[in-house]
Amino acid sequence: MAYDTTLSDRIREYLLNFPKLKIEEKEMFKGLVFMVNGKMCINVSRDNLMCRFDPALKEELAEKTGYLPMLMKGKEMKGYCYVEPTGFRSKKDLEYWVNLCLNFNDKAKASKKKK
């Protein structure tokens, strides 16, 4: 799977600041998913981030540099977006997006386990 391993390393390094979180990495969606406490939190998809966030923040986030709506079968996925590299070049900007996803993680629903 082709995804930006440098970006993955940056996220991994930042997540070390949160030792109480249970973090698991899985290769899926043609990228690397960071699962936090059993829920999909943030992904590296090629050279973009794929973020899971509170859908109520969509209007605010849409104004951010690098923001792209996540579309599936022509429909926008509520609470998910892509962020192009221009939106997370600086450490501060990357931390903004990761924190956004971490803040929503407690409220996010876990996907159903397959039997």
DAVEN-V385213 format. One record per backbone hydrogen bond with DSSP energy under -0.5 kcal/mol. NH is the residue of the N-H (numbers start at 0). CO is the residue of the C=O. If there is no record, write none. Layout:
nh->(NH/NH)
co->(CO/CO)
This chain:
nh->(2/3/4/7/8/9/10/11/12/13/14/15/15/16/17/20/22/23/25/27/27/30/31/32/33/34/34/35/36/36/38/40/41/42/43/44/44/45/45/47/48/49/50/50/51/52/52/56/57/60/61/62/62/63/66/67/69/70/71/74/76/77/79/80/81/82/83/86/87/93/94/95/96/97/98/99/100/101/102/103/104/105/106/107)
co->(0/45/2/3/4/5/6/7/8/9/10/11/12/13/14/17/20/34/32/25/30/27/43/25/41/23/32/38/21/34/35/33/33/49/31/42/47/29/43/44/82/42/48/80/40/50/78/53/54/56/57/58/59/60/63/81/79/68/74/71/69/75/76/50/67/48/65/83/84/89/90/91/92/93/94/95/96/97/98/99/100/101/103/103)
